[in-house]
Amino acid sequence: MEPDLLALLWAGLVSATLALLVIAYKLGLLHHLIYKMEPDSPKHGGEIVANVLKAHDVKFVFTLVGGHISPILVACEKIGIRVVDTRHEVTAVYAADAVARLSGGIGVAAVTAGPGVTNTVTAVKNAQMAESPVLLIGGAASTLLKGRGALQDIDQLSLFRTLCKFSATVKTVRDIAPVLRKAIMVAMSGTPGPVFVEFPIDVLYPYHIVNKNIAAKSGSGIVSKLLKWYLQMYLQNLFVGAWEPTDISPLPVVFPKATVSEMQRCVELVSRAKRPVIVLGSQVMLPPTPAQSLREALEYLGFPCFLGGMARGMLGKNNSIHIRNKRADVLKKADLVILAGTVCDFRLSYGRILSKHSNIIAVNRDHKQLLKNSDMFWKPKIAIQGDAGSFLVKLANLLTGYTSPLEWTWSLKEEDKKIDKINREKRTEKMLKYLNPLNILYCLDEIIAEDSIIVADGGDFVGSSAYILHPRGPLQWLDPGAFGTLGVGGGFALGAKLCRPKSEVWIIYGDGSVGYSIAEFDTFKRHKAPIIALVGNDACWSQISREQVPMLGSSVACNLAYTDYHIVAEGYGGKGYLLNTANENHTEDLLMEAKMEAHGGNPILINVLIGKSNFREGSLSV
């Protein structure tokens, strides 16, 4: 035989063999040699999902029910994971986000296919920008029917590739545990963030149900026989090895840390500083650094501190190193600025408020956030990709015997007190027809419990509350974060109340934002989550109106009505109060009564009719 012919035959044989191996792999024939098939087993994939979540210390799964995910919900309930159903899928993700922030673990939401998944997009993006580790579980059409016009079948993975750190679809039952373990590890590692795992319906239901729904019609032709054989192989590939023992324990979580040399350089800079300032962002509250250890480190250093995001409250109500006002002016005067998990985005005027004469130490887990806008408006002296909380604790430990420049801190605190006094005087200003919003907020600050969690959801009224309300401790303030999302209130409060059932949970709503989640009063009532909502009702999207009217001469689309939100809440099972000029003199009594009602198990909404204030004049909404 000619050598060329032999080579050609050999190449053909190799190609055919490889093709057969690929087909065998696709159909799971190779797994048949390794694992056994159990067609009579009543088990289903939802049970594996539940067991993995349990192994990762998940206590709540937030959901809006749908047939695609029913096996997961039923299995979770059976093993003691609390299933909390909401009135909108976006609320389920917000609640999972709150649980992640408050517990330091993974927050979990499960939603049905198609519109159930698409309804979560805003909340997932919010979690991404807030750096919250959220696992979104999405139902999907069966693998066999993808792209064939099945009910609610869309390309869901494409929606989340830019929003999530990890997105995957589970193709067989035996893949459930490894895919979920990886997803949770990725969500928690490095810079935390959301992940998405899609579960086609045929990997969740038991074998006998799936078999019944995909069985081919009987026929004697070769095509019918081939189709029947293919479907049988497909089915066996789904379930072969499904119930073999597998590891469901958590994978190690990793995150960057400052190096020894980086720490030493920082010590040298800090020890020479005369006017140091620390600006703390949400990242400082991430595990593994305990909040108390971080507070002790900051108090030892004695530097003036500005707290933002989830860092609000970590120094208590009236700490001598906590500065709340005139941040831009202080940063211009500082000779050393430590940006601890803080980003030079719009919140720091893209870095423009930092002085070119200041030594800047930036610490952030995310490299892009660490150096954002450093090519334009600011330059770090030292940039560390690492965990901000552990960095500050190490810094304090290395500065043994260090004495902070106390006069600098005292002078800033005195200026802070003067501004607070001026702001407090504004509460006495009388308004025609409606209540002074600042007085309402000061009254609230005086009566909230020490363990209260404050959820901020709104624009103008909530912006004022950020200056007036003082969270009493760490992880007692929840706001959307950098995305500025309206509508987080119901979900954040639900997650917070379930995490800390003995704490008071207050939602500070604007009358615009309350419309997004007021239906969740039904959820609060059904799931025994007696939160208290305070609505600053000025019948307007005031944060927008303040700029739009003087700039463009029209209030179009800015005006609302003095709606009876307290009655709406009662329609959903809550208890409503109206606070206006008629009962203004009993404001504190009404707030205390509302607290007592909540302690008795009723979710509360206080509808406060407020007037316009110039307190936030000059603040921008874009």
C-alpha positions in Angstrom: 0.0 0.0 0.0 1.3 3.5 -0.9 2.7 5.5 2.1 0.4 8.4 1.2 -2.7 6.2 1.3 -1.6 4.7 4.7 -1.2 8.2 6.1 -4.6 9.3 4.8 -6.3 6.2 6.3 -4.5 6.7 9.6 -5.5 10.4 9.7 -9.1 9.4 9.0 -9.1 6.8 11.7 -7.7 9.3 14.2 -10.3 11.9 13.2 -13.2 9.4 13.5 -11.9 8.2 16.9 -11.7 11.8 18.2 -15.2 12.5 16.8 -16.6 9.5 18.6 -14.9 10.5 21.8 -16.4 14.0 21.6 -19.9 12.5 21.0 -19.4 10.1 23.8 -18.4 12.9 26.1 -21.3 15.2 25.1 -23.7 12.4 25.7 -22.1 11.4 29.0 -21.2 7.9 27.8 -17.8 8.2 29.4 -19.4 9.0 32.8 -21.4 5.7 32.5 -18.1 3.9 32.9 -17.3 5.8 36.1 -20.6 6.4 37.8 -23.8 4.5 38.3 -27.3 5.5 37.1 -30.2 5.5 39.6 -33.4 6.0 37.6 -35.6 4.9 40.5 -34.3 7.5 42.9 -36.8 10.2 44.1 -34.0 12.6 44.7 -33.8 15.9 42.8 -31.2 18.6 42.0 -32.9 21.1 44.3 -31.8 19.0 47.3 -28.1 19.4 46.2 -28.6 23.1 45.9 -30.1 23.3 49.4 -27.3 21.2 50.9 -24.6 23.3 49.3 -26.2 26.5 50.7 -26.6 24.9 54.1 -22.9 24.0 54.1 -22.1 27.7 53.4 -24.1 28.8 56.4 -26.9 30.3 54.3 -29.9 31.0 56.6 -32.2 32.8 54.2 -33.2 32.4 50.5 -35.2 35.3 49.1 -37.5 34.6 46.2 -40.6 35.2 44.2 -41.9 31.7 43.4 -41.9 30.1 40.0 -42.1 26.6 38.7 -38.6 26.6 37.3 -37.1 26.9 40.8 -39.7 25.1 43.0 -37.4 22.1 43.8 -34.8 24.5 45.3 -37.3 26.3 47.5 -39.0 23.1 48.8 -35.6 21.5 49.5 -34.4 24.6 51.4 -37.5 24.6 53.5 -37.0 20.9 54.4 -33.5 21.4 55.8 -34.2 24.6 57.7 -33.2 27.3 55.4 -35.8 30.0 55.7 -37.5 30.8 52.4 -38.7 34.4 52.3 -41.0 35.3 49.3 -41.3 38.9 48.3 -43.7 40.9 46.0 -41.0 41.7 43.4 -37.8 39.9 42.4 -35.8 43.1 42.7 -36.7 43.1 46.4 -35.4 39.6 46.8 -32.0 40.6 45.6 -31.9 43.8 47.7 -32.7 41.6 50.7 -30.0 39.2 49.9 -27.6 42.2 49.5 -28.5 43.4 53.0 -27.9 40.0 54.5 -24.5 39.8 52.8 -23.5 43.2 54.2 -24.7 42.5 57.7 -23.6 38.9 58.1 -20.3 39.0 56.2 -21.4 35.9 54.3 -23.1 35.2 51.0 -26.6 36.6 50.4 -28.9 34.4 48.2 -31.8 35.1 46.0 -33.6 32.6 43.7 -35.9 33.7 40.9 -37.7 32.0 38.1 -36.7 32.1 34.4 -37.1 35.0 31.9 -38.9 38.0 33.4 -38.1 36.7 36.9 -34.4 37.0 36.1 -34.7 40.3 34.1 -36.5 41.9 37.0 -33.3 41.6 39.1 -30.9 43.4 36.8 -30.9 46.8 38.7 -30.4 45.1 42.0 -27.6 43.0 40.7 -25.9 46.1 39.2 -26.3 47.8 42.6 -24.7 44.9 44.4 -21.8 45.0 41.9 -21.1 48.7 42.5 -21.6 48.3 46.3 -19.2 45.3 46.2 -21.7 43.0 47.9 -21.3 39.2 47.6 -24.7 38.1 46.3 -25.6 34.7 44.7 -28.4 35.0 42.2 -30.0 31.7 41.3 -32.0 31.8 38.1 -34.3 29.2 36.7 -34.1 28.4 33.0 -35.7 26.4 30.2 -34.4 22.8 29.9 -31.0 22.4 28.2 -32.7 20.4 25.5 -35.1 23.2 24.6 -32.8 26.2 24.8 -33.2 28.4 21.7 -36.3 26.4 20.6 -39.0 28.8 21.8 -39.6 27.3 25.3 -41.6 29.3 27.9 -39.5 32.3 29.2 -36.4 31.1 27.4 -33.9 33.9 26.8 -30.1 34.2 26.8 -29.8 35.0 30.5 -26.0 34.6 30.8 -25.4 37.5 28.4 -27.4 39.8 30.7 -25.1 39.2 33.6 -21.6 38.8 32.1 -20.8 42.4 32.6 -22.6 42.6 36.0 -21.3 39.6 37.7 -17.9 38.3 38.7 -19.0 34.8 37.6 -21.9 33.5 35.5 -22.5 29.9 34.6 -25.2 27.5 33.6 -25.5 24.0 35.2 -25.6 21.3 32.5 -26.0 18.1 34.6 -27.1 17.3 38.1 -23.6 16.1 39.1 -22.3 19.6 38.2 -24.5 21.4 40.7 -22.3 21.3 43.7 -18.9 22.2 42.1 -20.5 25.1 40.1 -22.2 26.5 43.2 -19.1 26.1 45.4 -17.0 28.0 42.8 -19.6 30.7 42.4 -19.8 31.4 46.1 -16.0 31.5 46.5 -15.7 33.9 43.6 -18.4 36.2 45.1 -16.6 36.3 48.4 -13.0 36.6 47.2 -10.9 39.6 46.2 -13.3 42.5 45.7 -16.7 40.9 46.6 -19.5 41.1 44.1 -22.6 39.3 42.7 -22.5 36.0 40.8 -25.2 34.3 38.7 -25.9 30.6 38.4 -28.5 29.4 35.9 -30.4 26.1 36.6 -32.2 24.6 33.6 -35.4 23.1 34.8 -34.3 19.5 33.9 -31.4 19.5 36.4 -33.7 20.3 39.3 -36.6 17.9 39.0 -36.5 14.1 39.8 -35.6 11.6 37.0 -39.1 10.2 36.6 -40.6 13.7 36.0 -37.9 14.7 33.5 -38.2 11.3 31.7 -41.9 11.7 31.4 -41.6 15.2 29.8 -38.9 14.4 27.3 -39.8 10.9 26.2 -40.0 10.6 22.4 -43.1 9.3 20.7 -42.8 5.7 19.6 -42.1 5.0 15.9 -40.7 2.3 13.7 -38.6 4.4 11.4 -34.8 4.9 11.7 -35.2 8.6 12.5 -37.6 7.8 15.4 -35.2 5.2 16.8 -32.2 7.5 16.6 -34.2 10.3 18.3 -35.3 7.9 21.0 -31.7 6.8 21.5 -30.4 10.3 21.6 -33.0 11.4 24.2 -32.2 8.4 26.3 -28.5 9.2 26.2 -29.3 12.9 27.0 -31.4 11.9 30.0 -28.8 9.5 31.3 -26.1 12.1 31.0 -28.2 14.5 33.0 -28.5 12.1 35.9 -25.6 9.7 35.8 -23.4 10.2 38.9 -25.9 12.6 40.3 -26.1 11.1 43.8 -22.4 10.1 44.2 -20.9 11.6 47.4 -19.3 15.0 46.6 -17.6 17.8 48.5 -20.0 20.6 49.3 -17.8 22.5 51.9 -16.8 26.1 51.2 -13.7 26.7 49.1 -11.1 29.0 50.6 -11.8 32.7 50.2 -8.8 34.8 49.2 -8.2 38.6 49.1 -5.1 40.8 48.6 -3.2 42.3 51.5 -0.6 45.0 51.9 3.0 43.7 51.8 5.6 44.3 54.5 7.5 46.8 52.4 4.3 48.7 51.6 3.4 48.9 55.3 6.8 50.2 56.2 6.6 53.0 53.6 3.3 54.0 55.0 4.6 54.0 58.6 7.3 56.4 57.5 4.8 58.8 55.8 2.4 58.7 58.7 5.0 59.3 61.4 5.9 62.6 59.7 2.4 63.9 59.1 1.1 67.0 61.0 -2.4 67.1 59.5 -3.5 63.6 58.7 -7.0 62.5 57.6 -8.6 59.1 56.9 -11.5 58.8 54.5 -13.2 55.4 55.1 -15.4 53.6 52.6 -17.6 50.5 52.7 -14.6 48.1 52.1 -13.3 48.6 55.6 -16.3 46.7 56.9 -15.5 43.5 54.9 -14.4 40.4 56.7 -12.1 39.3 58.2 -11.4 42.4 60.3 -13.8 42.8 63.2 -15.4 46.2 63.5 -14.3 46.6 67.1 -10.7 45.9 66.1 -10.9 48.5 63.4 -12.4 51.1 65.8 -9.7 50.5 68.3 -7.0 51.0 65.6 -8.6 54.3 64.5 -8.9 55.6 68.0 -5.3 54.7 68.7 -4.2 56.5 65.6 -6.3 59.5 66.6 -6.6 60.9 63.0 -9.7 62.8 62.0 -12.0 60.3 60.1 -14.7 60.8 57.5 -17.0 57.8 57.2 -18.9 56.9 54.1 -21.2 54.1 52.9 -21.2 51.1 55.2 -18.5 52.6 57.4 -21.1 55.1 58.8 -21.7 54.4 62.5 -18.5 52.4 63.1 -17.2 55.0 65.5 -20.5 55.4 67.4 -22.6 58.5 67.8 -20.3 61.2 69.0 -16.7 60.0 68.7 -14.1 62.7 69.0 -12.3 61.7 65.8 -15.4 61.5 63.7 -15.7 64.6 61.5 -19.0 64.9 59.5 -18.8 68.3 57.8 -16.7 70.4 55.3 -14.9 67.3 54.0 -13.6 69.2 50.9 -12.1 72.0 53.0 -10.4 69.6 55.4 -8.9 67.5 52.6 -7.4 70.6 51.0 -5.6 71.4 54.3 -4.4 67.9 55.1 -0.8 67.0 54.5 -1.6 63.2 54.6 -4.8 61.6 53.3 -5.5 57.8 53.7 -8.2 56.7 51.3 -9.2 53.4 53.0 -11.5 51.7 50.6 -12.7 55.0 49.2 -12.8 55.7 45.5 -12.0 59.0 43.7 -15.3 59.0 41.7 -18.1 61.6 41.8 -18.2 61.3 45.6 -14.7 62.8 45.9 -15.2 65.1 42.8 -13.1 62.6 40.9 -10.1 63.4 43.1 -10.2 67.1 42.4 -10.8 67.9 46.1 -7.5 66.4 47.0 -4.5 68.7 47.4 -1.5 68.3 45.1 0.6 69.0 48.2 -0.8 66.1 50.2 0.8 62.7 50.5 -2.0 60.3 49.6 -2.1 56.6 50.6 -4.7 54.7 48.7 -5.8 51.2 49.7 -8.4 49.2 47.8 -9.0 45.6 47.0 -9.8 46.5 43.4 -7.0 47.7 41.2 -9.2 49.8 38.9 -11.0 51.5 41.8 -7.6 52.0 43.5 -6.3 54.2 40.7 -9.6 55.7 39.3 -9.0 59.1 37.8 -5.3 59.2 39.1 -4.3 59.9 35.5 -6.2 63.2 35.6 -6.8 64.9 39.0 -4.7 63.2 41.7 -1.7 61.0 42.3 -1.2 58.6 45.2 2.1 58.6 46.9 1.5 55.0 47.8 -1.1 52.8 46.1 -1.8 49.4 47.8 -4.1 46.8 46.3 -5.2 45.2 49.5 -7.8 45.0 52.2 -8.4 48.4 53.8 -9.6 47.1 57.2 -6.6 44.9 57.9 -4.3 47.6 56.6 -5.5 50.1 59.2 -5.2 47.6 62.0 -1.6 46.7 60.9 -0.7 50.3 60.6 -1.8 51.0 64.2 0.1 48.0 65.4 3.3 49.1 63.7 3.1 52.7 65.1 3.9 51.6 68.7 4.4 54.6 70.9 3.0 57.0 68.2 1.4 60.2 69.3 -1.1 61.7 66.9 -1.3 65.5 66.3 -4.2 66.0 68.7 -4.6 69.8 68.2 -5.4 69.2 64.5 -8.1 66.7 65.3 -9.5 68.9 68.1 -9.7 72.0 65.9 -11.6 70.1 63.2 -14.0 68.7 65.8 -14.7 72.2 67.2 -15.5 73.4 63.7 -17.7 70.4 63.2 -19.6 71.2 66.4 -20.2 74.8 65.2 -21.7 73.6 61.9 -23.9 71.0 63.8 -25.2 73.8 66.0 -26.1 76.0 62.9 -27.8 73.0 61.3 -29.7 72.3 64.5 -31.0 75.8 64.7 -32.6 75.3 61.3 -35.0 72.8 62.9 -36.9 75.7 64.5 -37.7 77.4 61.3 -41.4 77.6 60.8 -43.0 76.6 57.5 -46.3 77.4 56.0 -48.8 74.6 56.0 -46.3 71.7 56.3 -43.7 70.4 58.8 -40.0 71.3 58.9 -38.2 68.1 57.7 -35.1 68.8 59.7 -37.1 69.0 63.0 -38.7 65.6 62.2 -35.2 64.0 61.6 -33.8 65.5 64.8 -36.7 64.2 66.7 -36.2 60.8 65.2 -32.5 60.9 66.1 -33.3 61.5 69.7 -35.6 58.5 70.1 -34.2 55.7 68.0 -32.8 52.7 69.9 -29.1 52.2 70.3 -29.2 49.0 68.1 -31.3 50.6 65.4 -30.5 49.9 61.8 -31.2 52.8 59.4 -32.0 52.1 55.8 -31.7 55.1 53.5 -33.9 55.1 50.4 -34.5 58.4 48.7 -33.2 61.7 47.5 -33.6 65.1 49.1 -35.1 64.1 52.4 -32.8 61.1 52.8 -29.8 63.3 51.9 -30.7 65.5 54.8 -31.0 62.5 57.1 -27.4 61.5 56.3 -26.3 64.7 58.1 -28.7 64.5 61.0 -29.2 60.9 61.9 -26.4 59.3 63.8 -26.1 55.5 63.5 -25.0 54.2 66.9 -22.7 51.4 65.9 -21.1 49.5 63.0 -23.2 48.1 60.3 -26.2 50.1 61.4 -26.5 52.2 58.2 -27.6 50.8 54.9 -27.7 52.8 51.7 -27.5 51.8 48.0 -24.0 52.9 47.5 -22.3 54.4 44.4 -25.1 53.5 42.1 -27.5 55.8 43.9 -30.4 53.4 43.3 -33.9 54.3 44.4 -36.1 51.4 45.6 -33.7 49.6 47.9 -35.7 50.3 51.1 -38.1 47.4 51.3 -35.5 44.7 50.4 -32.7 46.2 52.6 -35.1 46.5 55.6 -36.4 43.0 55.1 -32.9 41.5 55.1 -31.8 43.6 58.0 -34.7 42.7 60.2 -34.3 39.0 59.5 -30.6 39.2 60.3 -31.2 41.2 63.5 -34.7 40.4 64.6 -34.3 42.2 68.0 -33.1 45.5 66.5 -35.3 48.3 65.4 -35.1 48.7 61.6 -36.0 52.1 60.2 -36.5 53.0 56.5 -36.1 56.6 55.7 -38.1 57.1 52.5 -38.7 60.0 50.2 -42.2 60.1 48.8 -40.7 59.2 45.4 -38.8 56.2 46.5 -41.6 54.7 48.7 -43.5 54.0 45.6 -41.0 51.4 44.5 -41.4 49.0 47.5 -44.5 49.9 49.5 -46.1 46.6 48.4 -43.5 44.8 50.6 -45.5 45.8 53.6 -47.4 42.6 52.7 -44.1 40.8 52.9 -43.2 42.4 56.3 -46.5 41.3 57.7 -46.5 37.7 56.4 -42.9 37.1 57.5 -43.2 38.8 60.8 -40.7 41.5 60.1 -42.0 44.6 61.9 -40.0 47.4 60.4 -40.8 51.1 60.7 -40.9 53.4 57.7 -40.8 57.2 57.9 -41.8 58.9 54.6 -40.8 62.5 54.0 -43.7 63.5 51.9 -43.3 66.8 50.1 -45.3 65.8 47.0 -42.3 66.3 44.8 -39.1 64.8 43.4 -37.3 67.6 45.2 -33.7 66.7 44.5 -34.4 66.9 40.8 -36.8 69.9 41.0 -34.2 72.0 42.9 -32.0 72.0 39.8 -34.5 71.6 37.0 -36.7 74.5 37.8 -34.1 77.3 38.1 -32.0 75.9 35.2 -34.8 75.1 32.8 -37.8 77.0 34.0 -40.2 74.0 34.4 -41.2 71.5 37.0 -42.4 69.0 34.4 -42.5 65.4 35.8 -41.2 66.6 39.2 -44.6 67.0 40.9 -46.3 64.3 43.0 -49.3 64.4 45.3 -49.6 64.4 49.1 -50.6 60.7 48.8 -52.0 58.8 51.8 -49.1 56.3 51.9 -50.1 55.4 55.5 -53.4 54.1 54.2 -51.7 52.2 51.4 -49.5 50.5 54.0 -52.6 49.5 56.0 -54.1 47.9 52.9 -51.0 45.7 52.8 -51.4 44.7 56.5 -49.3 47.3 58.2 -50.2 50.1 60.6 -50.2 53.6 59.3 -49.8 57.0 60.9 -50.2 60.5 59.5 -48.0 63.3 60.9 -48.9 66.9 59.9 -49.4 70.3 61.4 -52.5 69.1 63.2 -50.5 66.8 65.5 -47.1 68.4 65.2 -46.9 69.1 68.9 -47.1 65.4 69.6 -44.4 64.3 67.2 -42.3 62.5 69.8 -45.3 60.8 71.3 -46.4 59.5 67.8 -42.9 58.2 67.1 -42.8 56.4 70.4 -46.2 54.9 69.8 -45.0 53.7 66.4 -42.0 52.0 68.1 -44.3 50.2 70.5 -46.6 49.0 67.7 -43.6 47.7 65.9 -42.4 45.9 69.0 -45.8 44.3 69.1 -45.3 42.8 65.7 -46.8 45.3 63.3 -44.9 46.9 60.4 -45.3 50.7 60.6 -45.5 53.5 58.0 -45.4 57.1 59.2 -46.5 59.5 56.5 -45.0 62.9 57.3 -46.2 65.9 55.3 -43.1 68.1 55.0 -42.4 71.5 53.4 -39.4 72.7 51.4 -36.1 73.3 53.0 -32.9 75.0 51.7 -30.8 72.8 53.8 -29.3 70.9 50.8 -29.2 73.9 48.4 -26.4 73.4 45.9 -26.3 69.7 46.1 -26.3 68.0 42.7 -28.3 65.0 41.5 -26.1 64.4 38.4 
